[in-house]
Amino acid sequence: MKTKYTAWLFLAMFFTILSGCDKQETAEVKTTEGAYQIKLSDTKQVIKNFGASDAWACQFVGKNWPMEKRNKIADLLFSTEFDENGNPLGIGLSLWRFNIGAGSAEQGDDSDIKDEWRRAESFLNENGTFNWEKQEGQRWFLDAAQKHGVDQFVAFVNSPPVYYTNNGKAYSAPDNKANLKEEHIGDFAEFMVDVLAHFKSQGIDFDYISPVNEPQWNWDDAGQEGSSYRNTEIYKVVKELDQSITDKGLETKIEIPEAGKINYLYESADKPERGKQIQDFFSTSSELYLGDLTHVAKKVAAHSYFTTFPEDQMIEIRKSLVETIQATDPELEYWMSEYCVLEDNNIIKGGGRVLTMDPAIYIAKVMHYDLTVSNANAWHWWLAVSPYDYKDGLVYIENSQDDGGVYDSKMLWAMGNYSRFIRPGMQRVAVDTSTTTANDDILISAYTDQDKVVVVIINSSYDDQTIELDIDKEIPKGYNMYMTNPENNLGFMGEVDASSAVTLSARSVITLVSQD
């Protein structure tokens, strides 16, 4: 992510008071005529996981903060347990992204990265040896994720180690080129594989390695670790990395291209040599074809930044993505591998920490369209833990490297309406809205496996709504209802009979889970 954050000027609780509450109006109950048809026989993509990353706060929280607060944060992110009243303790993330640092933290102020939180340690020493005691805080959260049952992991790299870069820094020069010396491409690949092999020996087997991150951005402002890459440069790195993984006998797959915006996957747009990445890397007619390499995953990854407004444009961009995948290689999966609120529009702005429902509704709608229009197999948030005055966190903390307050957000719990109950291996199914009166305030998606049916419903209006669901399968025991709204955090709301109308509270995200 490239946008600089504004400094946090107030403690989080004080800021929450200043930021105001969600819009309050006297709610009336509106009824949608007709039933939403859920067609379990009309299957779509398989959902692989929901995840978030450990950048950047986990390096301090996981090392310095009191164990009680670390465990509280880990429970909020990873737990699949319930309290005595049936309320989920956490959002049950099923994937964790681990940032392999480039060494800007060791450089300190000489790194030119002013914000200490956005520097990162490196396992690599200047003499080529490794110090596996580094990144202690991040390793704590990696272990915590595994102990909570997370079994899918991605290691991602923002910049090559500073010893391999052209400028000796973890950010690029303003030339739109990879900040990686040509003679060190092989060394960079071996470095990544050595890290993967070490963690495998410690019981953490990374499913994927992502060697580049948002290669379309120049990364020349010293705001964080990062490197631009042209497609020709990505090709060279991936070829070397694939061979190094083979030589080491690992099974980790390579995740590419982590495009900074979805449309860079299928068009050049304003980034010549850095766009049209599906065609360049996965078309058999391309000189940069990588789809036949042993360890390149059959998927493309991109970030939903700057493609979420206006709503009709959000939908069209995602349709174009699907069309390009179908025309190039229909077997490719699509992973939405990073998002938080960066864009400023007339509905939402990235700046300002807001723990209440307005950003949560916005995020839920982005998730809905990513899952139902672009057929995303995975969906990942950016900062799992944030100290910033920004809409970038699931869990927020005070800007202290040693201790402070911990605050959950409605964005956390709204994501949990998806991540907690749509488990890996479930499959999205069609929802036909043509048999209902038009209601743009309600969005519905549905998922199933052999045992359960999960329905996620967003009511973005300021009125309560009543709807009916018609499902092509008998649900004899009905549903358990979980709701995130101004008063509830993924709270258990009781049982709902499968044949009954469902009342949706104003400004809510609701999940219905069929009972066993």
N, C-alpha and C positions, 0 to 999 in steps of 0.2 A: 504494500500500500504506500502511496507516495505523498499524500497530503500532509502537511505539517499540522500538528495539533496546537491549539492555543494553550497557554499555561493555565493550569488549574488554580483559580484564585480563592476559592472557598472550599471549606470542608463539605463533603458530599451531602450530609443531612441538611445543612444550611442552604446549599444550592438547590436541593429538591424543593424546599419551601419557596425560594425565590422564583424557581422555574414555573411554578403554578401547577394547577391541577388540570386534568382533562376537562374538556368542555362539558358542562353540566346543563342538561335540559330535562324537562319533565317528559319521561318516556311514555309512549303509548304502544300498545301491542298491535302490530300489523300482521295480517295473515296472507301468506302467499297461496294463491289458488293453484290446485294441481299438485302433483307429487314429483319430487326429483327421483329419476329412475337410476338406480345403481345396478350396473350390469356386470356381475362377477364373471360371466363367461367371456366378456370383451376385455381381455387382458392387455396391458401395456408394458412399460419397462419394469424390471426388477430393481428394487431399492437396495443398494449395497450398504449405505451408512449415512449417518449425520455426524458432523465433526466440528472441531474448532482447533485453534493453534495455541501454542505456548508462548508466542512472541507477545510482548517483551517482558511483561511484569513477572512471569513465572520464575525468571532467573533470580529475582530478589525475594519474592514471596516464598518460594520453595526452599530457599536457603536460610533466610534470616527470620522469617515471621514465626510467631508462636505456633506450635504444632496444632493446637486446638483450632486456630483460624485456618491453617492449611487444610486440615481435614474437613472443616466446614465448607471451604471452597470446592474441594474435591467431591464432596457429597453433592453439592449443588450441580456440578457439571456431569458427574458420572453415575450417581447412584440410580439403581432401578428398584430400590426398596420403597415401602409405604410406611406411613406412621400408623398409629393405632386407630385413626379415623379414616384410613384409606386414601390419604393424600400422598402423592409422590414426594419423596425427599429430594429428588433431583430430576434432571431432564434426560438422564440415561444416554449420553453421547456414546456412539458406537465406533468412533474413529478419533484418533488424536494425531495432530500434526506437530512434529518436533523440528524446531529450527536449528540447523547445523550452522554455528556462527563462523564468521570470517576472521575474527581477531581484533575488531575495533575496540573492544573493551580493554584489552591489554595495552593498546596504544594510548588510551586515555584521551586527554585533550588533543594530543597529536593526531588523533583520528579525524579531527575537524567536525565530528558529529557532536554537537553541543549537548544534546539530550542524552544523559547517561542511560536512561531506560531503553534507548534505541540502539545502543551499542551491544555487541555480543562477543562472548568469549569463543576461542577456537581450541579444539583439542590438539591442533598441530603446533609444534614448537618450530622456531626459526631453523634449527639444525636438522629438521626432518623427523624428529622423534615425536611421540604422542604423550600427552598428559591427560589420562582418562578421568582425573579428578575434576576437570573443568566442567562447566555448565551444570554445577551441582543442583541448583534450584530447578532447572528444567528436568534434570534426571529424576528429581523427587516426584514431580508431577507425572512423568512418564511411568514410573513405578506405581503411582497412585491410580492412574488410569487402568493399568493392567490388573491391579488388585481389585478394582471395582468391576472387572469383567470385560473391559475393552480389549478386543483382540485384533483390531485393525489399526495399523500405524503407517504414517507417511513421514519421511524425513525430507525437509525442503531446505534449499540453499538460496540465500539472497545474493551472496557475493562469493567468489572464490576466496580462499585464504589470502590475506594481504601479502604473503610472501610470493604469490603467483600473479599478482595484478600488475598492470602496466604502470600505475602511479604509486604503488605501495600503499594504497588506501582501499577501504571497503566500499567506496562509491566511485562512480565513473567520471572520466573527463567528458566534456561536452562535445563528443564526436560521433555519438550514436553507435559506437562500436563496443564490442565486449571488452570489459576491463580484465582481460586475461591474456598474458603473454603466450604467443603461439607455441613457444617451446615448453610451456607448462600445461598444455591441454591434457596430456597423458598423466602428468602429476596430479592435476585436479581430479581426474577420473579415479585414480588410485586412492587419493585421499578420501573421497566419498565412499569407496568400497571398503577401505580400511575401517571407517566409522561403522558401516553396516555390519561388517564381520565382527567387530568388537561387541556391539550390542547383541548380536545373535549369540555370542558366547556367554552373554550375561542373561539370556532368556528373553530378550526383546527382539522379535524377528520383524523387521520392517517389510511391509508388503510392497511399498513403493518408495522410490527415490525421485524427487523432483529437482533437477539440477539447475533450472533457471526459473526466475520469478518475474512476471510481468515484463517481458523483454522489450515491450514497446516503449516503456518510459526511459528517459535518458539517465535518471539517477545521478545527476551531476550537481545536486544542491547540498550534498552532505547532510541530508535530513535523516538518513538511516543507511544501513547496509543495502547495497543494490548494484546491479549491473545491467546495462542494456545489452541486447544481443540481436544481431540480424539472423535471419533464418539460416544462412550459410554457416554461421558460427555455431548455432544450435546443432546443426547437422554434425559438425566435427566433434563437438563435446559428446553428443549422444552415441556416436559411433565408438569413440574411445571408452565411454562408460559401459556400453554393452559388452565390449570385449573384456574389460576389467572384471565385470560381474561374472562372466563366464570363466575367466581364469581363476577366480576365487572360489568357484563352485557354489555361488549363492543363487537363490531363486527370486530375488527382489526384482520387481518390474520397474521400468522407467516411465514416469508420468510427465507428459509434455502436452502443450507448451506453456501452461499457466498464463494464458493471454490476459492482458490487463483489462480488456473489455471483450464481451462475447463476439461482437462483430468482427474483431480482428481474426477470428477463426476462419471466416469465410470471405472477407474482403480486405483489400489493402487500406482503404479509407485514407487517413492522413499519415500512414506509416509504411511507405514503400520499403520493401525488403524485410518488413517485420510483420506483415499481414498475410492473409490467405493461407493460414497455417495448416488447415485441414488438407487443402489441395497440395501444398508443398510437401508435407510430411507423410500423407497417407494415400495420395494418388499414385498408382503404379507407373504412370507416365512421367512423373516428376523426377528431375535429377537429384532432388533432395529426399527421395522416398526412404522412409525409415520403418515402414510397416512390416517389413519382413525380418527385422532383427529379432533375435530370440527373446530379448528382455524388454522390448518396447511394448507397453501395455496397449491393448486394443481399446483405447479410449483417448479422448481429448479433454483437456481441462481448461477452464476459463473462469474469469471472475465477473460477477454481475454489475460491477461498478459502472455508473454513468449510463446505464441502459434501462432504467426503471421508471422513467417519466418522459413524456406522458404515457398513459396506460396503453393506448393503441400502438404507440411506437414500441413499448416494451414487448407487446405481443408479436408484432411484426418481426422484430429482431430475432426472437426465439423461433419463429416459424422459418425464417431464412436459415438459421442454424440447422434445423432438422432437415430442411430440403438439401442443404449442402452435404450433410452426412449421408443421407440416402443416395445422393448422386455419386458420392466418392467411395464410400465403404459402409454399407448398411449395418455391418457388424460392429462398428465403433460405438462404444458407450460415450456418454457425455457426463462429466462431473463438474458441477458448479463448486469450485474448490476454495472460494474466498469471497466474503461479502461483509460489509458493514455500511452504514450510511455515510457516504462521502459527498454525494451530490446535493446541491442546494436548488430547490424548486419551490413552487408556491404551495406545496403540501408539507414539505419537511426540509430541514437543513441539518447538515452534519454536525455543526458546532452546537455545543451546549449539552450537558449531561441531563437527560430526562428519563426518569425511572418509571414513568407512568405509561398509559395505554397508547397514546398517539403513535409513538415510534413502533410499538409492538404490533399495532394493526398494519402499519406500513410494511414491516418486515414479514409478517405473515402473508401478506398479499404477494410480495416478491417470491417467497417460498412457493406459494400456490402456482404462480405462473412458471417458475423455473421447473417445477415438477410436472405440471400438466400441459404446458405448451412446448418447452424445450426437451421434455422427457428426461430430465436429469436423473441419473442413477444414484447420485450422491449430492449432498448439500452441506457446505461447511461455512461456519462463521469465521471472522478474522480473530480478534483478540478475545480469548476466553476470559481474561482478567485484564481490566484496564484501570490505570490511575488518572485518566484524562477527563477533561471537560468536553466530551465528545460522544457521539452516538456510535461508539465502536466496541463496547464491552457487553458481555453477558453478565458477568459479575464485576462490580466496581469496588475499588479500594481507595483509601486515602493515599496521597502521593508521598509515601514514606517507604524507604527501603527496609525498614526494620519492624514496623508494627503500625496498626491503625484500624479504622473501621472497615467492615465488609458489608456491601450492599447488593442485594439481588435486584434485578430489573425486570420489568414486564416483558422486555425483549427476550430475556432468558426463558421465562415461563411460556411465552408464546411459541418460541422455537420448540420447547418441550412438548407442546401439543402435537407436534410431528415426531420429534426424535424419541420421545419416551415410549411411544406406542407403535410406531411404524418401525418394526425391527428388521435387521438385515435379512434379506431373502424374501420379504413380502413383495407383492406385485401390485402395482397400481392398476385399477380397473376403471372402465368408463362410467361417467356420470352424465346422463342425458337430462338437460335442462329445458328441452324444447316443449315438454308437456306441462310447464309451469308458466305463470305470468312473469314477465320480465322483472327482475329485481337485481339491479347492479350492485346492491349493497351486500349480497350474499354470494359467497364463493364456496364450493364444495368439491372435495376430492375424496377418493375412497381407495382402500388397499386391503389385500387379503393374502392369507396363506391357507393351508389345509385346515387350520383350526379356528382362526379368528377373522373377523371383519372389523376394519378400523375406518371411521368416517371423520374427516376434519372439516369443520364448518367455520367460516369467518363471517361475522356480522359487523360490518364497518359502520352501520348507521347508528344514530343516536336514539333509535327506537328499538324496543323489544320486537322480535319477529317470531312468527309461528310458521313452521313448515312441516310438510309430510315427506317421508322417505318411502320409496317402493323398491324393494330389493328382490332380486330373482333367486332368493334362497331363504328358507325358513330360519328365523333366528328365535328359537323356542324360549330362551331365557332372557331375551332382551339385551339391552346395553347398559354398561356403566358409563356415566357421563362425567367428564372432567372439563373444567372451565377456567380460562384466564380472562379476567375482566378487572375493572377497578377495585373490586372487593376480594378477588380470589386469585391465587397463584397456582394454576393447574389443579385447582381444588376438586375433590370428589364431590359431586353434586347429587349422588344417588343413582337409582336405577331407572331406566326408561324402557317401557314396553315397546317392542318392535313395531307394533301396529298403531302406536299412539303418535299424535303430532308432537313435534319437538319445539319447545319455546327457547329462543335464542336471546339472551340478554343483550342489551345495547352495548356496542363497543366490546365485543367479546370474540374469543377464539375457543371453540368447543370441540372436544374429541369424544366420539362415541366408540366404545370398545365392546364387541359382542362378548357375552359372558360364556364361560366354559360350560 
